[in-house]
Amino acid sequence: MAEKDKPQKGGKPADGQAQKGGKAAPAGKGPKVKAAPKSTVPAQPRPKDYKPRMKALYEQVVRKAMQEKFAYANIMQIPRLEKIVLNMGVGEAVNDRKKVDNAQADLAMIAGQKPVQTRSTKSIATFKVREGMALGTKVTLRGDRMYEFLDRFVTIALPRVKDFRGLNPKSFDGRGNYACGLKEHVVFPEIDYDKIESPIGMDVIVCTSAKTDDEARELLRNFNFPFRS
């Protein structure tokens, strides 16, 4: 055996030599070192007494106004908001799968909550639609997130709609639920207009516990919904 091939006494074997009872390690390769985790800045917790502005408005103003107008016998009969559903249909998804992913990301920024993708229930050859194909995205908001979205929708998004003349006061379903649509989702401040390829329409459905359309209309009017006269 050549002198250079002999392991040094009390030292480690040279590269490529087999250790006792093991296989030879590849030259130039050592044990893998796990990378240190990236530092992240923790989110600032909300104060314990935090309450969305629209929620405080309902408790302090809206509920009292509804009680005076409709003379409810019990305070539990006063209508309230139950949920808000946001839906975006992406017709271009049949040609480009990424369109749905982009819409889902935009809706997540608008709602502050992760949406789900809506898929077709049957195949339609005329429109190149296959069963199970993702064609849109939707999210349901409740609680504080619902009131926070309502505040941004009424005070920021609607005033930014081009040629806005008010919401249709007749778009109720007879059971206290109201639906309206936006032609472009870029009216929300969370969306950067320069980073999107094309604006997408969005449906906003406000579900209430009202029994009639008149009660629901008065409830939303007290939330500063700009209905057309």
MARVEXTOR-135925 format. One line per field, with one value per atom (N, C-alpha, C): atom name; x, y, z; residue number from 1. Coordinates in Angstrom, 2 decimals, padded with zeros to 5 digits. Each point is the difference from the previous one (the first is absolute). Example, Ala and Ser with C-alpha at 12.3 -4.5 7.8 and 13.67 -1.06 7.14 Angstrom:
a	(N;CA;C;N;CA;C)
east	(013.19;-000.89;000.90;-000.35;000.82;-000.77)
north	(-005.69;001.19;001.20;001.05;001.19;001.09)
up	(007.80;000.00;000.00;-000.72;000.06;000.73)
k	(1;1;1;2;2;2)
//
This chain:
a	(N;CA;C;N;CA;C;N;CA;C;N;CA;C;N;CA;C;N;CA;C;N;CA;C;N;CA;C;N;CA;C;N;CA;C;N;CA;C;N;CA;C;N;CA;C;N;CA;C;N;CA;C;N;CA;C;N;CA;C;N;CA;C;N;CA;C;N;CA;C;N;CA;C;N;CA;C;N;CA;C;N;CA;C;N;CA;C;N;CA;C;N;CA;C;N;CA;C;N;CA;C;N;CA;C;N;CA;C;N;CA;C;N;CA;C;N;CA;C;N;CA;C;N;CA;C;N;CA;C;N;CA;C;N;CA;C;N;CA;C;N;CA;C;N;CA;C;N;CA;C;N;CA;C;N;CA;C;N;CA;C;N;CA;C;N;CA;C;N;CA;C;N;CA;C;N;CA;C;N;CA;C;N;CA;C;N;CA;C;N;CA;C;N;CA;C;N;CA;C;N;CA;C;N;CA;C;N;CA;C;N;CA;C;N;CA;C;N;CA;C;N;CA;C;N;CA;C;N;CA;C;N;CA;C;N;CA;C;N;CA;C;N;CA;C;N;CA;C;N;CA;C;N;CA;C;N;CA;C;N;CA;C;N;CA;C;N;CA;C;N;CA;C;N;CA;C;N;CA;C;N;CA;C;N;CA;C;N;CA;C;N;CA;C;N;CA;C;N;CA;C;N;CA;C;N;CA;C;N;CA;C;N;CA;C;N;CA;C;N;CA;C;N;CA;C;N;CA;C;N;CA;C;N;CA;C;N;CA;C;N;CA;C;N;CA;C;N;CA;C;N;CA;C;N;CA;C;N;CA;C;N;CA;C;N;CA;C;N;CA;C;N;CA;C;N;CA;C;N;CA;C;N;CA;C;N;CA;C;N;CA;C;N;CA;C;N;CA;C;N;CA;C;N;CA;C;N;CA;C;N;CA;C;N;CA;C;N;CA;C;N;CA;C;N;CA;C;N;CA;C;N;CA;C;N;CA;C;N;CA;C;N;CA;C;N;CA;C;N;CA;C;N;CA;C;N;CA;C;N;CA;C;N;CA;C;N;CA;C;N;CA;C;N;CA;C;N;CA;C;N;CA;C;N;CA;C;N;CA;C;N;CA;C;N;CA;C;N;CA;C;N;CA;C;N;CA;C;N;CA;C;N;CA;C;N;CA;C;N;CA;C;N;CA;C;N;CA;C;N;CA;C;N;CA;C;N;CA;C;N;CA;C;N;CA;C;N;CA;C;N;CA;C;N;CA;C;N;CA;C;N;CA;C;N;CA;C;N;CA;C;N;CA;C;N;CA;C;N;CA;C;N;CA;C;N;CA;C;N;CA;C;N;CA;C;N;CA;C;N;CA;C;N;CA;C;N;CA;C;N;CA;C;N;CA;C;N;CA;C;N;CA;C;N;CA;C;N;CA;C;N;CA;C;N;CA;C;N;CA;C;N;CA;C;N;CA;C;N;CA;C;N;CA;C;N;CA;C;N;CA;C;N;CA;C;N;CA;C;N;CA;C;N;CA;C;N;CA;C;N;CA;C;N;CA;C;N;CA;C;N;CA;C;N;CA;C;N;CA;C;N;CA;C;N;CA;C;N;CA;C;N;CA;C;N;CA;C;N;CA;C;N;CA;C;N;CA;C;N;CA;C;N;CA;C;N;CA;C;N;CA;C;N;CA;C;N;CA;C;N;CA;C;N;CA;C;N;CA;C;N;CA;C;N;CA;C;N;CA;C;N;CA;C;N;CA;C;N;CA;C;N;CA;C;N;CA;C;N;CA;C;N;CA;C;N;CA;C;N;CA;C)
east	(000.85;-000.85;000.87;-000.36;000.79;-000.13;001.04;000.03;-001.14;-000.38;-001.04;-001.39;-000.18;-001.31;-000.27;001.03;-000.19;-000.65;-001.05;-000.60;000.96;-000.05;000.87;-000.47;000.93;-000.32;-000.80;-001.16;-000.83;-000.79;000.08;-000.72;-001.10;-000.65;-001.10;000.55;-000.70;000.47;-000.06;000.82;000.02;-001.27;-000.29;-001.19;-000.01;-001.16;-000.12;000.31;000.66;000.30;-001.21;-000.16;-001.12;000.32;-000.97;000.17;-000.28;000.44;-000.17;-001.48;-000.46;-001.40;-000.96;000.50;-000.89;000.47;-000.73;000.34;000.84;000.68;000.85;-000.87;000.34;-000.74;000.50;-000.85;000.44;000.94;001.00;000.98;-000.65;000.34;-000.48;-001.41;-000.64;-001.36;-000.01;-000.55;-000.09;-001.44;-000.23;-001.38;-000.77;-001.30;-000.83;-000.32;000.09;-000.27;-001.34;-000.89;-001.33;000.08;-000.62;000.05;-000.80;000.47;-000.69;-001.32;-001.04;-001.30;000.04;-000.79;-000.05;-000.76;000.49;-000.65;-001.27;-001.05;-001.27;-000.45;-000.67;-000.51;-001.40;-000.26;-001.34;-001.02;-001.23;-001.07;-000.40;-000.32;-000.40;-001.38;-000.12;-001.32;-000.94;-001.27;-001.00;-000.26;-000.38;-000.36;-001.20;-000.08;-001.10;-001.35;-000.01;-001.26;-000.27;000.71;-000.19;-001.40;-000.61;-001.33;-000.08;-000.35;-000.13;-000.98;000.24;-000.81;-001.46;-000.23;-001.37;-000.73;000.73;-000.62;-000.42;000.84;-000.36;-001.18;-000.04;-001.12;-001.30;000.02;-001.21;-000.48;000.91;-000.38;-000.47;000.53;-000.29;-001.07;-000.12;-000.91;-001.04;000.45;-000.89;-001.08;000.40;-000.96;-001.12;000.38;-000.99;-000.94;000.56;-000.83;-000.99;000.44;-000.90;-001.11;000.34;-000.99;-001.08;000.40;-000.95;-000.92;000.53;-000.80;-000.97;000.43;-000.84;-000.64;000.35;-000.62;000.02;001.17;000.14;-000.34;-000.71;-000.38;001.19;000.94;001.17;001.26;001.03;001.22;000.66;-000.27;000.57;-000.64;-001.12;-000.65;000.64;000.85;000.63;000.92;-000.15;000.87;001.47;000.85;001.45;000.68;001.24;000.78;000.46;-000.12;000.42;001.32;000.12;001.22;000.02;001.19;000.19;000.78;-000.53;000.64;000.55;001.27;000.65;000.30;-000.34;000.16;000.60;000.97;000.61;-000.01;-000.67;000.00;001.07;000.77;001.12;-000.26;-000.64;-000.31;001.22;001.07;001.21;000.80;-000.47;000.73;000.02;-000.93;-000.01;001.23;000.61;001.19;001.29;-000.13;001.19;-000.33;000.60;-000.26;000.48;001.01;000.55;-000.96;-000.99;-000.95;-000.75;-000.38;-000.72;000.91;001.25;000.93;000.23;000.11;000.19;-001.24;-001.19;-001.23;-000.13;000.42;-000.07;000.94;001.18;000.95;-000.54;-000.61;-000.57;-001.16;-000.85;-001.14;000.46;001.10;000.54;000.47;000.59;000.43;-001.19;-001.06;-001.19;-000.73;-000.16;-000.80;000.80;001.32;000.79;-000.20;-000.43;-000.28;000.20;000.48;000.30;-001.29;-000.17;-001.19;000.18;-001.08;000.02;-000.34;000.44;-000.29;-001.32;-000.80;-001.25;000.24;-000.56;000.25;-001.30;000.11;-001.18;-000.50;-001.32;-000.60;-000.24;000.11;-000.18;000.80;000.21;000.77;-000.92;000.49;-000.72;000.99;-000.12;000.97;-000.02;-001.17;-000.12;000.89;000.11;000.80;001.36;000.36;001.28;000.15;-001.11;-000.01;-000.03;000.90;000.04;-000.52;-000.54;-000.49;001.14;-000.20;001.03;000.98;-000.16;000.91;-000.26;001.06;-000.12;-000.38;-001.12;-000.51;-000.21;000.34;-000.20;000.49;-000.28;000.41;-001.00;-000.16;-000.96;000.49;-000.57;000.35;-001.21;-000.20;-001.09;000.58;-000.46;000.49;-001.04;000.44;-000.86;000.76;-000.73;000.63;000.69;001.16;000.73;000.44;000.44;000.43;-001.16;-001.19;-001.18;-000.21;000.06;-000.20;001.14;001.22;001.13;-000.13;-000.41;-000.20;-001.14;-001.08;-001.14;000.41;000.84;000.48;000.79;000.93;000.79;-000.84;-000.99;-000.87;-000.83;-000.57;-000.90;000.76;001.07;000.68;001.13;000.57;001.15;-000.29;-000.47;-000.13;-001.11;-001.20;-001.11;000.24;000.54;000.28;001.03;000.80;001.00;-000.53;-001.24;-000.59;-000.28;000.40;-000.18;-001.48;-000.43;-001.39;-000.98;000.36;-000.87;-001.18;-001.21;-001.22;-000.85;000.57;-000.74;-000.32;-000.31;-000.34;-001.48;-000.34;-001.39;-000.74;-001.02;-000.70;-000.94;-000.12;-000.92;000.70;001.31;000.74;-000.03;-001.20;-000.19;-000.70;000.16;-000.56;-001.31;-000.58;-001.25;000.20;001.23;000.29;001.08;000.16;000.91;001.45;000.28;001.37;000.16;001.14;000.24;001.22;-000.08;001.10;000.30;001.27;000.42;001.30;000.36;001.19;000.91;001.28;001.00;000.64;000.15;000.59;001.51;000.63;001.46;000.35;000.84;000.38;001.13;000.48;001.12;-000.45;-001.30;-000.45;000.39;000.42;000.45;001.45;000.35;001.36;001.07;-000.38;001.01;000.57;-000.67;000.43;000.84;001.19;000.87;-000.35;-000.52;-000.48;001.11;001.24;001.12;000.47;-000.43;000.51;-001.00;-001.18;-000.99;-000.09;-000.33;-000.09;-001.32;-001.09;-001.31;-000.93;-000.84;-000.95;-001.02;-000.48;-000.97;-001.22;-001.17;-001.23;-000.16;-000.80;-000.18;-001.44;-000.57;-001.34;000.13;-000.83;-000.04;-001.42;-000.15;-001.31;-000.01;-000.90;-000.13;-001.21;000.23;-001.07;-000.37;-001.28;-000.48;-001.05;-000.36;-001.04;-001.38;-000.13;-001.28;-001.00;-001.27;-001.06;-000.57;000.11;-000.56;001.06;-000.26;000.92;000.04;-001.14;-000.05;000.89;-000.02;000.85;001.47;000.31;001.39;000.49;-000.84;000.38;000.28;-000.84;000.20;001.27;000.27;001.22;001.24;000.04;001.18;000.08;-001.13;000.03;000.60;-000.25;000.61;001.49;000.45;001.43;000.64;-000.73;000.49;000.13;-000.82;-000.02;-000.60;000.70;-000.49;-001.02;-001.23;-001.06;-000.47;-000.38;-000.59;-001.40;-000.33;-001.32;-001.03)
north	(-001.20;001.20;001.24;000.96;001.22;000.79;000.81;000.76;001.01;000.60;001.02;-000.57;-001.32;-000.63;-000.47;-000.02;-000.49;001.07;-000.35;000.98;000.38;001.27;000.44;-000.60;-000.24;-000.61;000.98;-000.44;000.83;001.05;000.00;000.99;-000.63;000.81;-000.48;-000.55;-000.96;-000.54;001.06;-000.13;000.95;-000.12;001.07;-000.01;-001.22;-000.66;-001.18;-001.29;000.03;-001.21;-000.43;-001.30;-000.54;000.03;000.44;-000.08;-001.42;-000.33;-001.36;-000.32;-001.06;-000.42;000.84;000.88;000.83;000.09;000.76;000.17;001.24;000.05;001.15;001.21;001.15;001.24;000.65;000.59;000.66;001.15;000.16;001.05;001.36;000.90;001.36;000.20;-001.05;000.11;-000.34;000.90;-000.19;-000.11;-000.05;-000.08;001.27;-000.14;001.15;000.78;001.31;000.89;000.67;-000.12;000.59;001.51;000.68;001.46;000.58;001.12;000.67;000.55;-000.09;000.52;001.52;000.47;001.43;000.70;001.16;000.77;000.65;-000.08;000.59;000.98;001.06;001.00;-000.40;-000.24;-000.42;001.10;-000.42;000.96;000.67;001.28;000.74;-000.46;-000.44;-000.44;001.19;-000.26;001.05;000.24;001.22;000.27;-000.84;-000.28;-000.82;000.68;001.32;000.72;000.41;-000.64;000.37;-000.39;000.91;-000.26;000.73;-000.71;000.67;001.16;001.00;001.21;-000.29;-000.86;-000.32;-000.81;-000.81;-000.76;000.92;000.98;000.98;000.86;000.31;000.76;-000.77;-001.30;-000.80;-000.01;-000.21;-000.11;001.32;001.11;001.29;000.80;-000.19;000.83;-000.82;-000.98;-000.72;-000.77;-000.70;-000.81;000.86;001.15;000.90;000.57;000.37;000.55;-001.03;-001.25;-001.06;-000.27;000.06;-000.23;001.08;001.24;001.10;-000.05;-000.42;000.02;-001.17;-001.18;-001.18;-000.49;000.62;-000.32;-001.49;-000.59;-001.43;-000.24;-001.09;-000.33;-000.52;-000.62;-000.57;000.49;000.29;000.51;-001.02;-001.29;-001.04;-000.04;000.71;000.06;001.01;000.86;001.03;-000.67;000.29;-000.63;000.34;-000.90;000.17;-000.63;000.35;-000.62;-001.38;-000.98;-001.36;-000.36;000.36;-000.31;000.80;000.11;000.61;-000.98;-000.31;-000.95;000.78;-000.21;000.62;-001.07;000.26;-000.99;000.65;-000.66;000.47;-001.13;000.21;-000.97;000.35;-001.00;000.21;-000.83;000.60;-000.72;-000.34;000.80;-000.25;-001.18;-000.62;-001.12;-001.22;-000.08;-001.15;-000.01;001.17;000.08;000.19;000.53;000.26;-000.32;-001.07;-000.45;001.02;000.80;000.95;001.15;000.22;001.09;-000.22;-001.25;-000.28;000.20;-000.43;000.18;001.48;000.80;001.44;000.63;-000.42;000.51;-000.41;-001.21;-000.47;000.81;000.33;000.81;001.41;000.58;001.35;000.00;-001.01;-000.06;-000.20;-000.73;-000.18;001.33;000.86;001.31;000.89;-000.10;000.83;-000.43;-001.30;-000.52;-000.16;-000.15;-000.29;-001.42;-000.87;-001.40;-000.84;-001.23;-000.84;-000.49;000.28;-000.47;-001.46;-000.55;-001.33;000.14;-000.95;000.03;-000.71;000.58;-000.63;-000.77;-001.20;-000.89;-000.38;-000.30;-000.37;-001.38;-000.18;-001.27;-000.94;000.53;-000.85;000.54;-000.80;000.39;000.62;001.08;000.67;000.19;-000.82;000.02;001.32;000.62;001.25;001.09;000.05;001.02;-000.53;-001.21;-000.61;-000.19;-000.30;-000.17;-001.49;-000.42;-001.38;-000.08;-001.14;-000.20;000.11;000.78;000.19;001.12;000.71;001.08;001.22;000.64;001.20;001.18;000.65;001.11;001.27;000.01;001.20;-000.22;000.97;-000.07;000.76;-000.42;000.65;-000.10;000.87;000.00;000.51;-000.54;000.40;000.67;001.20;000.78;000.07;-000.18;000.14;000.75;000.45;000.63;001.31;000.22;001.26;000.21;-001.06;000.15;000.48;-000.44;000.43;001.50;000.49;001.43;000.83;-000.51;000.73;000.12;-001.08;000.08;000.95;-000.06;000.88;001.47;000.32;001.37;000.45;-000.84;000.35;000.02;-000.87;-000.06;001.27;000.48;001.15;001.32;000.12;001.30;000.21;-001.09;000.14;-000.53;-001.26;-000.65;000.64;000.12;000.53;001.43;000.92;001.34;000.02;-001.06;-000.05;-000.61;-000.47;-000.57;001.12;-000.23;001.02;000.20;001.25;000.37;-000.67;-000.06;-000.65;000.91;-000.55;000.76;-000.63;-000.88;-000.61;-001.46;-000.73;-001.42;-000.17;-001.08;-000.30;-000.40;000.73;-000.33;-001.20;-000.60;-001.11;-001.36;-000.04;-001.25;-000.90;-000.22;-000.90;-001.27;-001.07;-001.29;-000.35;000.93;-000.28;-000.61;-000.35;-000.60;000.78;001.28;000.86;-000.04;-000.58;-000.07;000.94;000.70;000.99;-000.40;000.20;-000.34;001.17;000.26;001.03;-000.46;000.64;-000.40;001.17;-000.29;000.98;-000.47;000.90;-000.37;-000.20;000.71;-000.10;-000.09;-000.98;-000.15;000.93;000.81;000.89;001.21;000.15;001.13;-000.17;-001.19;-000.21;000.45;000.68;000.54;-001.06;-001.24;-001.06;-000.46;000.31;-000.46;001.07;-000.40;000.89;-000.10;001.08;-000.03;-000.33;000.41;-000.21;-001.45;-000.82;-001.37;-001.03;000.42;-000.96;000.06;-001.14;-000.07;000.58;-000.35;000.50;000.00;001.02;000.04;-001.13;-000.43;-001.09;000.50;-000.40;000.36;-000.78;000.53;-000.64;000.20;-001.04;000.06;000.11;000.84;000.20;-000.31;-001.03;-000.40;000.21;000.85;000.31;-000.75;-000.90;-000.81;000.54;000.25;000.53;-000.94;000.29;-000.80;000.62;001.03;000.67;-000.94;000.16;-000.85;000.56;001.31;000.64;000.88;000.35;000.86;001.41;000.50;001.34;000.10;-001.02;000.01;-000.08;-000.86;-000.13;001.28;000.63;001.26;001.09;000.09;001.00;-000.30;-001.27;-000.39;000.45;-000.30;000.37;001.51;000.66;001.46;000.63;-000.58;000.49;-000.29;-000.97;-000.26;000.87;001.02;000.98;-000.57;-001.00;-000.49;001.09;000.39;001.11;-000.48;-000.24;-000.42;001.19;-000.31;001.02;000.36;001.26;000.43;-000.17)
up	(000.00;000.00;000.00;-000.84;-000.09;001.28;000.27;001.24;000.08;-001.15;000.02;000.19;-000.26;000.15;001.41;000.86;001.36;000.85;000.79;000.89;001.10;000.42;001.07;001.32;000.86;001.29;000.85;000.45;000.86;-000.77;-001.31;-000.80;-000.80;-000.83;-000.83;-001.31;-000.62;-001.28;-001.08;-000.99;-001.11;-000.80;-000.84;-000.83;-000.90;-000.08;-000.85;000.71;001.21;000.74;000.81;000.14;000.77;001.47;000.81;001.44;000.43;001.19;000.50;000.19;-000.66;000.13;-000.82;-000.91;-000.80;-001.42;-000.83;-001.40;-000.18;-001.10;-000.29;-000.29;000.60;-000.22;-001.27;-000.82;-001.22;000.31;-000.85;000.23;-000.15;000.91;-000.07;000.54;000.52;000.53;001.47;000.78;001.44;000.44;001.30;000.51;-000.30;-000.31;-000.32;001.27;-000.09;001.13;-000.24;000.94;-000.13;000.09;-000.97;-000.02;001.16;000.50;001.10;-000.48;000.79;-000.43;-000.18;-000.98;-000.26;001.12;000.35;001.05;-000.56;000.74;-000.40;001.06;-000.44;000.92;000.41;001.27;000.41;-000.23;-000.35;-000.23;001.32;-000.11;001.19;000.46;001.24;000.48;000.16;-000.21;000.15;001.48;000.34;001.40;000.43;001.27;000.50;-000.20;000.04;-000.15;-001.44;-000.97;-001.41;-000.47;-000.74;-000.58;-001.33;-001.10;-001.31;000.07;-000.80;000.03;-000.34;-001.01;-000.39;001.07;000.71;001.09;001.13;000.32;001.02;-000.47;-001.30;-000.54;000.16;-000.25;000.14;001.45;000.93;001.40;000.58;-000.48;000.61;-000.74;-001.32;-000.79;-000.75;-000.79;-000.91;000.76;001.03;000.75;000.61;000.52;000.59;-001.05;-001.17;-001.08;-000.52;-000.13;-000.47;001.02;001.28;001.05;-000.02;-000.23;-000.01;-001.23;-001.15;-001.23;-000.08;000.40;-000.18;001.30;001.13;001.30;000.30;000.02;000.31;001.47;000.25;001.37;000.79;-000.69;000.66;-000.71;000.77;-000.60;-000.93;000.21;-000.83;-001.39;-000.17;-001.31;-000.93;000.53;-000.82;-001.02;-001.29;-001.03;000.22;-000.43;000.12;-001.21;-000.21;-001.06;000.43;-000.90;000.31;-000.69;-001.28;-000.74;-001.29;-000.58;-001.32;-000.86;-001.16;-000.93;-001.19;-000.31;-001.15;-001.03;-001.24;-001.06;-001.25;-000.60;-001.24;-001.01;-001.12;-001.09;-001.02;-000.41;-000.92;-001.25;-001.00;-001.23;-000.82;000.13;-000.76;000.51;001.09;000.58;-000.92;-000.96;-000.91;-000.90;-000.21;-000.84;000.81;001.21;000.81;001.46;000.51;001.38;001.03;-000.34;000.96;000.31;-000.86;000.23;001.32;000.27;001.24;001.21;-000.11;001.11;000.29;-001.04;000.20;000.64;-000.44;000.59;001.46;000.31;001.38;000.89;-000.51;000.77;000.22;-001.02;000.14;001.00;-000.07;000.90;001.45;000.18;001.35;000.58;-000.82;000.48;000.32;-000.80;000.23;001.27;000.17;001.11;001.29;-000.11;001.19;000.49;-000.89;000.34;-001.25;000.17;-001.16;-000.68;-001.30;-000.72;-000.46;-000.52;-000.61;-001.47;-000.81;-001.42;-000.28;-000.90;-000.41;-001.29;-000.08;-001.13;-000.70;-001.27;-000.78;000.42;-000.07;000.41;-001.18;-001.22;-001.17;-001.17;-000.99;-001.19;-001.04;-000.62;-001.09;-001.14;-001.03;-001.09;-000.76;-000.10;-000.75;000.58;001.34;000.67;000.46;-000.44;000.36;001.51;000.64;001.44;000.33;000.87;000.44;001.43;000.35;001.36;001.00;001.05;001.02;-000.31;-001.11;-000.36;000.89;000.48;000.83;-000.89;000.34;-000.81;000.80;001.27;000.80;001.42;000.85;001.40;000.85;001.26;000.88;001.45;000.85;001.41;000.80;001.19;000.88;001.24;000.28;001.12;001.10;001.23;001.17;001.09;001.00;001.15;-000.34;000.63;-000.17;-001.44;-000.69;-001.39;-000.89;000.31;-000.76;000.17;001.22;000.25;-000.58;000.05;-000.57;-001.51;-000.67;-001.45;-000.32;000.75;-000.25;000.08;000.95;000.15;-001.23;-000.47;-001.18;-001.27;-000.07;-001.17;-000.15;001.10;-000.04;-000.08;000.77;000.11;-001.00;-000.56;-000.90;-001.40;-000.09;-001.31;-000.86;000.55;-000.80;-000.49;000.82;-000.54;-001.12;-000.15;-001.05;-001.29;000.00;-001.21;-001.00;-001.23;-001.04;-000.30;-000.06;-000.30;000.94;001.26;001.00;000.32;-000.10;000.27;001.09;000.77;001.09;-000.27;001.06;-000.10;-000.28;-000.68;-000.31;001.28;000.42;001.25;-000.12;-001.18;-000.20;-000.13;000.18;-000.20;001.23;000.53;001.14;-000.48;000.73;-000.42;000.69;000.78;000.70;001.37;000.35;001.31;000.76;-000.38;000.75;-000.45;-001.16;-000.51;-001.19;-000.04;-001.05;-000.82;-001.31;-000.90;-000.93;-000.21;-000.94;-000.65;-001.09;-000.74;-000.30;-000.13;-000.40;-001.30;-000.96;-001.27;000.11;000.93;000.15;001.47;000.35;001.40;000.41;-000.94;000.31;000.81;000.28;000.81;001.46;000.39;001.37;000.13;001.08;000.14;000.14;000.33;000.15;-001.34;-001.11;-001.32;-000.67;-000.46;-000.74;-001.49;-000.55;-001.39;-000.98;000.30;-000.92;-000.04;000.96;000.08;-000.50;-000.43;-000.48;-001.52;-000.60;-001.46;-000.50;000.65;-000.42;001.21;000.15;001.12;-000.09;001.15;000.08;000.77;-000.44;000.70;001.30;000.90;001.30;000.48;000.58;000.59;001.52;000.58;001.45;000.47;000.84;000.51;001.51;000.47;001.42;000.54;000.93;000.58;001.38;000.21;001.27;000.59;001.24;000.66;-000.15;-000.85;-000.20;-000.68;000.36;-000.56;-001.30;-000.18;-001.20;-000.65;-001.27;-000.71;000.58;000.49;000.57;001.24;000.83;001.20;-000.39;-000.96;-000.43;-000.66;-000.80;-000.65;001.02;001.02;001.05;000.80;000.24;000.71;-000.75;-001.30;-000.80;-000.19;-000.08;-000.12;001.25;001.16;001.24;000.06;-000.81;-000.12;-001.09;-000.44;-000.98;-001.41;-000.33;-001.39;-000.88;-001.08;-000.84;-001.03;000.44;-000.92;-000.85;-001.23;-000.87;000.52;-000.09;000.45;-001.12)
k	(1;1;1;2;2;2;3;3;3;4;4;4;5;5;5;6;6;6;7;7;7;8;8;8;9;9;9;10;10;10;11;11;11;12;12;12;13;13;13;14;14;14;15;15;15;16;16;16;17;17;17;18;18;18;19;19;19;20;20;20;21;21;21;22;22;22;23;23;23;24;24;24;25;25;25;26;26;26;27;27;27;28;28;28;29;29;29;30;30;30;31;31;31;32;32;32;33;33;33;34;34;34;35;35;35;36;36;36;37;37;37;38;38;38;39;39;39;40;40;40;41;41;41;42;42;42;43;43;43;44;44;44;45;45;45;46;46;46;47;47;47;48;48;48;49;49;49;50;50;50;51;51;51;52;52;52;53;53;53;54;54;54;55;55;55;56;56;56;57;57;57;58;58;58;59;59;59;60;60;60;61;61;61;62;62;62;63;63;63;64;64;64;65;65;65;66;66;66;67;67;67;68;68;68;69;69;69;70;70;70;71;71;71;72;72;72;73;73;73;74;74;74;75;75;75;76;76;76;77;77;77;78;78;78;79;79;79;80;80;80;81;81;81;82;82;82;83;83;83;84;84;84;85;85;85;86;86;86;87;87;87;88;88;88;89;89;89;90;90;90;91;91;91;92;92;92;93;93;93;94;94;94;95;95;95;96;96;96;97;97;97;98;98;98;99;99;99;100;100;100;101;101;101;102;102;102;103;103;103;104;104;104;105;105;105;106;106;106;107;107;107;108;108;108;109;109;109;110;110;110;111;111;111;112;112;112;113;113;113;114;114;114;115;115;115;116;116;116;117;117;117;118;118;118;119;119;119;120;120;120;121;121;121;122;122;122;123;123;123;124;124;124;125;125;125;126;126;126;127;127;127;128;128;128;129;129;129;130;130;130;131;131;131;132;132;132;133;133;133;134;134;134;135;135;135;136;136;136;137;137;137;138;138;138;139;139;139;140;140;140;141;141;141;142;142;142;143;143;143;144;144;144;145;145;145;146;146;146;147;147;147;148;148;148;149;149;149;150;150;150;151;151;151;152;152;152;153;153;153;154;154;154;155;155;155;156;156;156;157;157;157;158;158;158;159;159;159;160;160;160;161;161;161;162;162;162;163;163;163;164;164;164;165;165;165;166;166;166;167;167;167;168;168;168;169;169;169;170;170;170;171;171;171;172;172;172;173;173;173;174;174;174;175;175;175;176;176;176;177;177;177;178;178;178;179;179;179;180;180;180;181;181;181;182;182;182;183;183;183;184;184;184;185;185;185;186;186;186;187;187;187;188;188;188;189;189;189;190;190;190;191;191;191;192;192;192;193;193;193;194;194;194;195;195;195;196;196;196;197;197;197;198;198;198;199;199;199;200;200;200;201;201;201;202;202;202;203;203;203;204;204;204;205;205;205;206;206;206;207;207;207;208;208;208;209;209;209;210;210;210;211;211;211;212;212;212;213;213;213;214;214;214;215;215;215;216;216;216;217;217;217;218;218;218;219;219;219;220;220;220;221;221;221;222;222;222;223;223;223;224;224;224;225;225;225;226;226;226;227;227;227;228;228;228;229;229;229)
//
